Amino acid sequence: MPKFVIEREMPSVGQLTQPEFVGAAAQSNAVLDKLPTVQWQHSYVTGDKLYCVYIAEDEDGVREHAELSGFPANKISRVVTILDPTSADA
């Protein structure tokens, strides 16, 4: 299935407490339980944004998760390839 990176603009998200992150993850997981074709891999937290990596059949599934969970999905980008240090070994 395709992989997507979701950019979520959330002012001061980097200042949330650990219990608040736990609650947000639980909220996301509750929605994911209803969407069997959408998987959340992980997220990167910055000062004012989240960058979330998802696997889904299509962008619509990612958007549905955002709508049902109440988290913004300001930009959704489909990953076309992954590069890492071993990519130089080809």
Secondary structure as UniProt FT lines:
FT   STRAND          3..9
FT   TURN            11..12
FT   HELIX           13..15
FT   HELIX           18..32
FT   TURN            33..34
FT   TURN            36..37
FT   STRAND          38..45
FT   STRAND          49..56
FT   HELIX           59..69
FT   STRAND          75..78
FT   HELIX           85..89
//
